[in-house]
Amino acid sequence: MKELIMKSLNKIRPMLQRDGGDVELVDVSSDGIVSVKMQGACGNCPGAMMTIKGVIEATLKEEVPGVKEVIGV
């Protein structure tokens, strides 16, 4: 599962990097909770939670079976 998550995050990365940010995979729990850390300009952006839920979580749920939620840490 972790490998599929990394592949999906690599698809999202260019969008984040255009805005001066990035995302780091922190953890994947056995019950499908994915923890990510926003970096760079995305780390303190007021829209970071919208990016986590609206872009990252939606993409991972669509592409990776077993992902239930994505949280920012």
Z-matrix of the N, CA and C atoms (Angstrom, degrees):
N
C 1 1.447
C 2 1.532 1 110.67
N 3 1.323 2 116.41 1 -40.17
C 4 1.461 3 120.36 2 -177.58
C 5 1.530 4 111.26 3 -61.24
N 6 1.322 5 116.74 4 -39.06
C 7 1.464 6 120.71 5 179.70
C 8 1.531 7 110.82 6 -64.04
N 9 1.336 8 117.37 7 -41.95
C 10 1.464 9 121.07 8 177.97
C 11 1.521 10 110.91 9 -65.12
N 12 1.319 11 116.86 10 -38.02
C 13 1.463 12 120.74 11 178.31
C 14 1.523 13 110.02 12 -63.58
N 15 1.326 14 116.64 13 -44.21
C 16 1.465 15 120.14 14 179.04
C 17 1.529 16 111.18 15 -61.72
N 18 1.328 17 117.53 16 -40.06
C 19 1.466 18 120.66 17 178.18
C 20 1.531 19 110.71 18 -62.11
N 21 1.326 20 116.29 19 -42.26
C 22 1.466 21 120.29 20 178.98
C 23 1.521 22 111.06 21 -66.63
N 24 1.334 23 116.86 22 -42.68
C 25 1.467 24 119.81 23 178.82
C 26 1.516 25 110.88 24 -62.82
N 27 1.324 26 117.32 25 -34.57
C 28 1.463 27 120.36 26 178.36
C 29 1.527 28 112.00 27 -65.97
N 30 1.336 29 117.16 28 -26.21
C 31 1.463 30 120.73 29 175.35
C 32 1.530 31 110.98 30 -73.90
N 33 1.335 32 116.68 31 -32.58
C 34 1.470 33 122.70 32 -177.33
C 35 1.530 34 111.07 33 -80.96
N 36 1.317 35 116.49 34 -31.26
C 37 1.471 36 122.73 35 -173.54
C 38 1.523 37 115.07 36 -49.29
N 39 1.333 38 120.26 37 -46.55
C 40 1.465 39 119.20 38 -177.74
C 41 1.529 40 113.25 39 -56.81
N 42 1.316 41 117.59 40 -37.05
C 43 1.463 42 121.20 41 178.01
C 44 1.528 43 110.32 42 -63.11
N 45 1.333 44 116.41 43 -43.98
C 46 1.463 45 120.88 44 179.88
C 47 1.523 46 111.07 45 -68.24
N 48 1.318 47 116.35 46 -39.81
C 49 1.465 48 120.78 47 -177.79
C 50 1.524 49 112.28 48 -68.44
N 51 1.325 50 117.55 49 -28.30
C 52 1.472 51 120.60 50 175.52
C 53 1.526 52 110.82 51 -62.16
N 54 1.335 53 116.09 52 -29.19
C 55 1.467 54 121.00 53 179.49
C 56 1.524 55 112.07 54 -96.69
N 57 1.329 56 117.67 55 10.08
C 58 1.452 57 121.27 56 177.72
C 59 1.513 58 114.58 57 84.67
N 60 1.327 59 117.54 58 17.98
C 61 1.459 60 120.98 59 -178.17
C 62 1.511 61 113.03 60 -123.81
N 63 1.312 62 114.42 61 -171.10
C 64 1.459 63 121.49 62 178.46
C 65 1.525 64 107.54 63 -167.63
N 66 1.328 65 115.62 64 176.28
C 67 1.460 66 121.06 65 178.28
C 68 1.523 67 108.31 66 -136.17
N 69 1.319 68 115.68 67 141.51
C 70 1.459 69 122.35 68 178.79
C 71 1.523 70 108.78 69 -119.84
N 72 1.317 71 116.60 70 131.94
C 73 1.463 72 121.24 71 174.01
C 74 1.516 73 107.98 72 -77.87
N 75 1.335 74 116.61 73 122.35
C 76 1.460 75 121.34 74 -178.25
C 77 1.520 76 111.05 75 -98.20
N 78 1.343 77 116.85 76 -45.91
C 79 1.459 78 119.78 77 -175.15
C 80 1.521 79 110.26 78 -160.59
N 81 1.322 80 115.20 79 154.58
C 82 1.457 81 122.48 80 171.53
C 83 1.522 82 105.61 81 -130.68
N 84 1.330 83 116.75 82 116.00
C 85 1.461 84 119.58 83 -179.15
C 86 1.517 85 110.35 84 -82.96
N 87 1.312 86 115.63 85 163.32
C 88 1.461 87 120.61 86 -178.69
C 89 1.527 88 112.12 87 -67.63
N 90 1.330 89 117.04 88 -18.40
C 91 1.468 90 119.51 89 179.88
C 92 1.535 91 112.98 90 -99.43
N 93 1.345 92 117.34 91 16.71
C 94 1.460 93 120.83 92 171.67
C 95 1.516 94 116.03 93 88.29
N 96 1.332 95 118.01 94 16.13
C 97 1.457 96 121.39 95 176.95
C 98 1.527 97 108.01 96 -94.30
N 99 1.329 98 115.92 97 122.67
C 100 1.456 99 122.25 98 -178.52
C 101 1.526 100 108.29 99 -105.40
N 102 1.334 101 116.02 100 126.05
C 103 1.462 102 121.25 101 177.56
C 104 1.517 103 108.67 102 -104.11
N 105 1.337 104 115.36 103 129.42
C 106 1.453 105 121.06 104 178.62
C 107 1.520 106 109.41 105 -128.20
N 108 1.318 107 115.24 106 156.75
C 109 1.460 108 121.39 107 175.79
C 110 1.517 109 107.86 108 -123.32
N 111 1.321 110 114.90 109 123.33
C 112 1.457 111 119.66 110 176.91
C 113 1.520 112 107.92 111 -78.33
N 114 1.334 113 116.42 112 142.55
C 115 1.457 114 121.28 113 -175.77
C 116 1.517 115 110.90 114 -127.56
N 117 1.332 116 114.90 115 166.17
C 118 1.454 117 120.72 116 178.18
C 119 1.514 118 111.08 117 62.09
N 120 1.319 119 116.03 118 -140.73
C 121 1.463 120 120.74 119 -178.47
C 122 1.525 121 112.10 120 -61.47
N 123 1.325 122 117.00 121 -26.31
C 124 1.464 123 120.65 122 179.36
C 125 1.532 124 112.15 123 -75.36
N 126 1.329 125 116.78 124 -19.57
C 127 1.452 126 120.64 125 -176.70
C 128 1.516 127 113.99 126 -64.83
N 129 1.322 128 117.30 127 -32.73
C 130 1.460 129 119.94 128 -179.73
C 131 1.522 130 112.44 129 -122.43
N 132 1.300 131 115.86 130 18.99
C 133 1.464 132 121.31 131 179.02
C 134 1.528 133 109.94 132 -75.41
N 135 1.336 134 117.48 133 136.97
C 136 1.468 135 119.84 134 178.09
C 137 1.530 136 112.94 135 -62.65
N 138 1.326 137 117.23 136 -22.71
C 139 1.464 138 121.08 137 -179.75
C 140 1.516 139 114.21 138 -92.76
N 141 1.340 140 117.81 139 9.14
C 142 1.466 141 120.77 140 -176.14
C 143 1.526 142 112.05 141 -59.18
N 144 1.328 143 117.96 142 -41.92
C 145 1.462 144 120.13 143 -178.74
C 146 1.530 145 110.45 144 -66.23
N 147 1.325 146 116.87 145 -36.29
C 148 1.469 147 119.29 146 176.79
C 149 1.529 148 110.34 147 -65.60
N 150 1.317 149 117.03 148 -37.01
C 151 1.466 150 120.79 149 177.20
C 152 1.522 151 110.24 150 -66.57
N 153 1.326 152 116.84 151 -43.18
C 154 1.471 153 120.63 152 179.88
C 155 1.519 154 110.34 153 -61.17
N 156 1.316 155 117.23 154 -49.15
C 157 1.470 156 120.71 155 -176.21
C 158 1.528 157 112.32 156 -78.80
N 159 1.324 158 116.73 157 -45.99
C 160 1.458 159 120.54 158 -172.63
C 161 1.514 160 115.43 159 -79.78
N 162 1.315 161 116.99 160 -27.31
C 163 1.468 162 119.84 161 -177.36
C 164 1.527 163 110.66 162 -112.04
N 165 1.324 164 116.03 163 -59.38
C 166 1.464 165 119.84 164 -173.24
C 167 1.528 166 110.81 165 -67.34
N 168 1.334 167 117.38 166 -52.00
C 169 1.462 168 119.97 167 -178.81
C 170 1.528 169 111.27 168 -61.85
N 171 1.313 170 116.90 169 -44.85
C 172 1.468 171 120.07 170 -179.19
C 173 1.526 172 111.13 171 -60.92
N 174 1.322 173 116.63 172 -43.48
C 175 1.465 174 120.73 173 179.88
C 176 1.520 175 111.21 174 -65.40
N 177 1.333 176 116.89 175 -46.69
C 178 1.463 177 119.62 176 -178.38
C 179 1.524 178 111.72 177 -64.95
N 180 1.324 179 117.73 178 -40.89
C 181 1.473 180 120.04 179 178.62
C 182 1.527 181 110.84 180 -62.23
N 183 1.327 182 116.44 181 -36.13
C 184 1.464 183 120.89 182 -179.54
C 185 1.524 184 112.07 183 -73.29
N 186 1.330 185 116.93 184 -38.31
C 187 1.460 186 120.57 185 -171.50
C 188 1.523 187 115.28 186 -98.76
N 189 1.332 188 117.92 187 -20.36
C 190 1.467 189 120.61 188 -173.65
C 191 1.526 190 110.04 189 -123.58
N 192 1.330 191 117.44 190 109.02
C 193 1.460 192 120.21 191 178.02
C 194 1.529 193 110.63 192 -60.41
N 195 1.327 194 115.89 193 135.64
C 196 1.457 195 120.53 194 176.36
C 197 1.514 196 114.81 195 99.25
N 198 1.354 197 118.69 196 -11.86
C 199 1.456 198 120.22 197 176.93
C 200 1.525 199 107.83 198 -76.63
N 201 1.335 200 116.02 199 123.99
C 202 1.465 201 121.31 200 -179.09
C 203 1.512 202 112.46 201 -104.88
N 204 1.346 203 116.77 202 -33.71
C 205 1.463 204 120.04 203 -176.84
C 206 1.521 205 108.77 204 -158.80
N 207 1.331 206 115.28 205 151.67
C 208 1.454 207 121.72 206 173.22
C 209 1.521 208 107.14 207 -121.05
N 210 1.332 209 115.63 208 129.25
C 211 1.458 210 120.39 209 179.34
C 212 1.524 211 109.74 210 -122.09
N 213 1.312 212 116.06 211 149.93
C 214 1.455 213 121.79 212 175.66
C 215 1.513 214 110.64 213 -93.87
N 216 1.295 215 116.24 214 138.78
C 217 1.479 216 120.84 215 178.79
C 218 1.513 217 109.73 216 -123.42
